[in-house]
Amino acid sequence: MPKAVNSVASKQRRKKILNRTKGYFGRRKNVWTVAKNAYEKGLTYAYRDRRKKKSAFRALWIQRINAAARAHGMSYSELMGKLGKSGVEINRKVLADLAMNDPEAFEAILKKVR
């Protein structure tokens, strides 16, 4: 009796991966084993970097707040400490946005904190 291999399903499985690796460079887009490895590695990077993105944005916000605070003669740590003591409940994301797009509002917060 011949061996049943279900080539239809195997071809669909391979085609699915090869379709998802379109646009990759070199053999990563058209050689099955290389494409499969590249695709799986890409998924792990995507999973990891969804978490890393959060810390990268936090670092960006801190840099922006620090630059805006230093322009007004105050350091980042000094500003955050005084914000906590004065009871101003504002997160870094909003504070960085104010520092970039609305300097008058950021300056008003600094005056309230001082």
Secondary structure, DSSP 8 states (H G I E B T S, - for coil): ------HHHHHHHHHHHHHHTTT--GGGTT-HHHHHHHHHHHHHHHHHHHHHHHHHHHHHHHHHHHHHHHHTT--HHHHHHHHHHHT----HHHHHHHHHH-HHHHHHHHHHH-
